[in-house]
Amino acid sequence: MKPNRQYKIYRHKFVTPLRTAHGNWSVRESIILREKSNEGRISFGELCPTPGFNTSTIEELLPLVEAWVAGLDFQFNHLMQSAISCLASEIWNTSYNVESKSDVFSAELITLSKSVGNISTTYKKKIGIKIIEVEIREVEKILNSISKESMIRLDANESLSVEELLKWNEAFANETRIQFIEQPLQRDKIAELLSVEKELSVPLALDESLVWKNDLSFFEKKGWQGFYVIKPCLFPNWKKTITFIRSQPLRSVVSTVFESPFGYEAVARCAFLSNQVAGLDRSLFKLNAKEFPQHHRRPLSSESLSISVLDQLWGEL
């Protein structure tokens, strides 16, 4: 007897468009998979086309999804493999172990609609959008307005040159509240990234390069000393991703690509395996009627959502 397989297309608008070095993004479209095994185990997976990370479209992915539903063979695709491996992942097991961690804090994404405060927290700011001198002044202003215990992550989305990265480092070499500059160079500039990392006072983090290389351990073997920003929905093997996060809990930052509540719940469960503040800010969807209050709590609790609650939402879609 074959397992019961279904899919649905999910669309939700951001409260305000997200502006990055890859462009403006205002609507998240994804495909959610649901599978119920012959034993009654229900699990979800999500295909998440993401600007700046992959070029797949919903229209291109639908034939693969329909073949999967019918139990037929289909062409290899990283997003499809990710969703399928998520379905089989341990995170949906009732015995899923999140170690001893009971909650997860998330960095707050600084947007036009959100101002910073003086409460101790971690912030994330997109850079590489305006001229560098303007953005450095903006970050200086933020640093002057937040608490001494807060941290800032600067996400360049591949937009900097080595010279510009050195300027950022010079500006904030003595600023301990800059936790890291995320993906400063283009994804394939691996040699340059590894080389310049040794010259900097400000730590770096990898993001797009990880997805492009599709091998988290590659950078570890190359001697990477910085952080890993890991978006589980963009990697084709959830088991390997979870194993890596468990092996590098101090350097793994589990991050969202603004999934539906189904994919987000899966990613949030991964975040409990890391000792780092996650990148799971969901405020861009705070007005959406299908959102769960549990996904907007600070911090997130390991008792977030049950599969039965997610399945009830599935029935309402």
TAJO-V415035 format. One record per residue. RES is the residue in one letter. PHI is phi in whole degrees, 0 to 359 (999 if undefined). Layout:
RES;PHI
RES;PHI
//
This chain:
M;999
K;279
P;294
N;278
R;239
Q;217
Y;213
K;214
I;272
Y;239
R;232
H;214
K;275
F;284
V;301
T;226
P;303
L;269
R;259
T;227
A;295
H;274
G;123
N;268
W;227
S;237
V;225
R;264
E;243
S;211
I;241
I;260
L;256
R;229
E;226
K;243
S;285
N;296
E;272
G;94
R;286
I;255
S;214
F;229
G;219
E;217
L;264
C;237
P;300
T;228
P;306
G;89
F;247
N;209
T;250
S;295
T;241
I;303
E;296
E;287
L;277
L;303
P;300
L;293
V;295
E;294
A;294
W;298
V;301
A;278
G;78
L;260
D;289
F;212
Q;291
F;297
N;208
H;302
L;293
M;294
Q;295
S;297
A;297
I;291
S;290
C;294
L;305
A;272
S;292
E;295
I;298
W;268
N;285
T;295
S;263
Y;304
N;258
V;255
E;58
S;259
K;281
S;252
D;208
V;227
F;267
S;235
A;293
E;267
L;282
I;279
T;231
L;299
S;265
K;231
S;261
V;274
G;231
N;254
I;279
S;295
T;198
T;245
Y;247
K;232
K;236
K;282
I;231
G;82
I;256
K;251
I;293
I;299
E;297
V;294
E;291
I;298
R;296
E;298
V;292
E;300
K;296
I;297
L;300
N;285
S;251
I;257
S;289
K;291
E;269
S;282
M;233
I;234
R;251
L;255
D;255
A;270
N;48
E;72
S;268
L;260
S;268
V;300
E;297
E;292
L;299
L;296
K;294
W;299
N;296
E;297
A;292
F;232
A;301
N;256
E;260
T;285
R;273
I;276
Q;290
F;191
I;258
E;267
Q;42
P;290
L;258
Q;301
R;305
D;269
K;273
I;291
A;300
E;294
L;298
L;295
S;286
V;288
E;305
K;290
E;266
L;262
S;269
V;277
P;295
L;243
A;223
L;260
D;219
E;303
S;298
L;295
V;292
W;297
K;283
N;58
D;203
L;298
S;288
F;303
F;287
E;297
K;292
K;278
G;90
W;301
Q;256
G;272
F;264
Y;240
V;267
I;249
K;254
P;305
C;289
L;255
F;250
P;282
N;225
W;294
K;297
K;294
T;297
I;296
T;299
F;294
I;300
R;297
S;279
Q;229
P;292
L;275
R;239
S;264
V;250
V;283
S;228
T;265
V;244
F;61
E;291
S;294
P;304
F;289
G;294
Y;297
E;299
A;296
V;294
A;300
R;295
C;294
A;297
F;288
L;272
S;256
N;264
Q;265
V;301
A;278
G;247
L;237
D;304
R;243
S;294
L;294
F;243
K;295
L;262
N;285
A;295
K;270
E;283
F;256
P;304
Q;299
H;280
H;245
R;282
R;234
P;277
L;287
S;258
S;293
E;261
S;293
L;232
S;273
I;295
S;295
V;292
L;298
D;291
Q;293
L;297
W;305
G;293
E;269
L;287
//
